[in-house]
Amino acid sequence: MKFNLKVIAAAVALAAAGSAHADFVGASFGNSSLVIAAFNTTTNAAYYRDTGFLLNSFLPSSVTTGAGDGAVTGNKTPEAGLLLDKTNTASFADAAFGTWLTGQSAADIRWTVFASDSQSLAGTANVSRVTLALSTPAPYNNGAVTNAAAVVTGLTSLNPVGLSTTTTSVLTPITTNLGAGAATLGTLGNASSLYYFARSTGTLSNSTSAATTQFGNSLNFASVTLAANGDFTYSLAPAAVSAVPVPAAAWLFGSGLMAIGGVVRRRKAAAKA
């Protein structure tokens, strides 16, 4: 399975292509858009892009959500592996992240990927959730999950089809990678890991760790990469298939055949002598 995920810098280009994802779906709906966000550490130019996925359609296979947040089971970490990349060009009509990057130093760009859920439904204390890319592992607590969900909800007032902005309120959430810390932001061309965080209790405490699942199968962890030309790649290698052991009876049978063969050869040799 392959998927093309290219960042688009011009809203008009994607609108003309008839995209169904012209606006963010906010976390207040309980199933927000999965978003790519990038910014320049020198100029504060920020860039947001809706990937076309929603939180509930991009979950680890080991995660099944509760009734309050969709009651769906994830499928993005299969044992057979998964590659979602630029080879399928049908998904997006344009890829002009490189245009946005023109005149900027690629070394100054930091990026992340996120989605969240801020619904608070009766009997679903753990409903708040976040999917987030981290270049280095970092602890994430219940308070951070709740705050991140509020941030994503606030972005719904924007039309982020290739949104380029320097507005502080828009920029601030990604400079801290939704509370995980600036050091966890990705750099262009380098892989980050992807995590799913859920509030482990109803409390918003910053001292209580969120339940954490890293995207990956039984052998490998997944990675996400944003290239300087806007190509976004999700990559998970297949898990190794263990060699099927040969039953002991088969070894004995094979040994018996070799022994018989040896006897036959000796008898033939004796007959010739």
Secondary structure as GFF3:
##gff-version 3
##sequence-region A 1 273
A	DSSP	beta_strand	5	6	.	.	.	ID=ss1
A	DSSP	alpha_helix	11	16	.	.	.	ID=ss2
A	DSSP	three_ten_helix	27	29	.	.	.	ID=ss3
A	DSSP	beta_strand	33	40	.	.	.	ID=ss4
A	DSSP	beta_strand	46	54	.	.	.	ID=ss5
A	DSSP	three_ten_helix	55	57	.	.	.	ID=ss6
A	DSSP	three_ten_helix	67	69	.	.	.	ID=ss7
A	DSSP	beta_strand	82	84	.	.	.	ID=ss8
A	DSSP	alpha_helix	97	101	.	.	.	ID=ss9
A	DSSP	three_ten_helix	106	108	.	.	.	ID=ss10
A	DSSP	beta_strand	109	117	.	.	.	ID=ss11
A	DSSP	beta_strand	129	134	.	.	.	ID=ss12
A	DSSP	alpha_helix	142	154	.	.	.	ID=ss13
A	DSSP	three_ten_helix	155	157	.	.	.	ID=ss14
A	DSSP	beta_strand	163	165	.	.	.	ID=ss15
A	DSSP	alpha_helix	168	175	.	.	.	ID=ss16
A	DSSP	three_ten_helix	182	184	.	.	.	ID=ss17
A	DSSP	beta_strand	186	187	.	.	.	ID=ss18
A	DSSP	beta_strand	193	198	.	.	.	ID=ss19
A	DSSP	beta_strand	211	214	.	.	.	ID=ss20
A	DSSP	beta_strand	223	226	.	.	.	ID=ss21
A	DSSP	beta_strand	231	236	.	.	.	ID=ss22
A	DSSP	alpha_helix	248	272	.	.	.	ID=ss23
###
